């Protein structure tokens, strides 16, 4: 009998935002989850891995536009950076909910990611401009405008390579910190929307408007396989903490979980709307997800859910 992973696990719902949730992210210890919303706030939730107990949340207030993406300091369990349409990037202390640093950039920020050693933050905006911030000084040390659509951005685990997914269906691989081009991978026949790095550093995965997710060897820069379960443009993907599973989501009304080695789908989590963000916990098989959920009056629900609990 082959094992059927995730079979009897349940999702829980977390409600706190007034409008839809754009982004969910776990801290490095897997004990806290942050959610960023169109309601101009982020919230920090303390999550028990067995899922019991009342959930406390801390509100991060200060942005004057949608909080589109957020990411935690990979080396510090209480520091989090948020990127907003209000052109600012802010650094917060998750314990107090206070903003400790902020910087105003030139455009509406839609992507943000930390370098794995915690020293730099990369921010992408709607004008296809990339800004690298030095975290200590919280100042821009590098800016570059690209003449193509830049979607999601990521560093490799060692921080010497930087990836951009583009509207041309390519993944641009740059050396870091020079940002000199190293490689252009013709990954998909339509725009590449999202990228995830395997936590063991072996692979990266790319989700595309062609509804496919491709898996690439970081060492060889070759495509190893594609995941084909979704039928709509792939908006968000995430590897679990062991690198064995990949979750992907779109406007399909389910989140697909596939085995990375075989490419086979092993589980599907039903959802009621298009998904904006999925992210696995860095220590446990708990998957946070958020999308365009509406209530019966067609108003935004402002919820996110976490799948993987043993009891509902």
Secondary structure as UniProt FT lines:
FT   TURN            5..8
FT   STRAND          10..15
FT   STRAND          21..26
FT   TURN            28..29
FT   STRAND          32..37
FT   TURN            38..39
FT   STRAND          42..46
FT   TURN            49..50
FT   STRAND          57..60
FT   STRAND          67..72
FT   TURN            74..75
FT   TURN            77..78
FT   STRAND          79..84
FT   TURN            85..86
FT   STRAND          88..93
FT   TURN            94..97
FT   STRAND          98..104
FT   STRAND          109..114
FT   TURN            116..117
FT   STRAND          120..125
FT   TURN            126..127
FT   STRAND          129..134
FT   TURN            135..138
FT   STRAND          139..145
FT   STRAND          150..155
FT   TURN            157..158
FT   STRAND          161..166
FT   TURN            167..168
FT   STRAND          170..175
FT   TURN            176..178
FT   STRAND          181..186
FT   STRAND          192..197
FT   TURN            199..200
FT   STRAND          203..208
FT   TURN            209..210
FT   STRAND          213..217
FT   TURN            218..221
FT   STRAND          222..227
FT   STRAND          236..239
FT   TURN            241..242
FT   STRAND          245..249
FT   STRAND          254..259
FT   TURN            260..262
FT   STRAND          265..270
FT   STRAND          275..280
FT   STRAND          287..291
FT   TURN            296..297
FT   STRAND          303..309
//
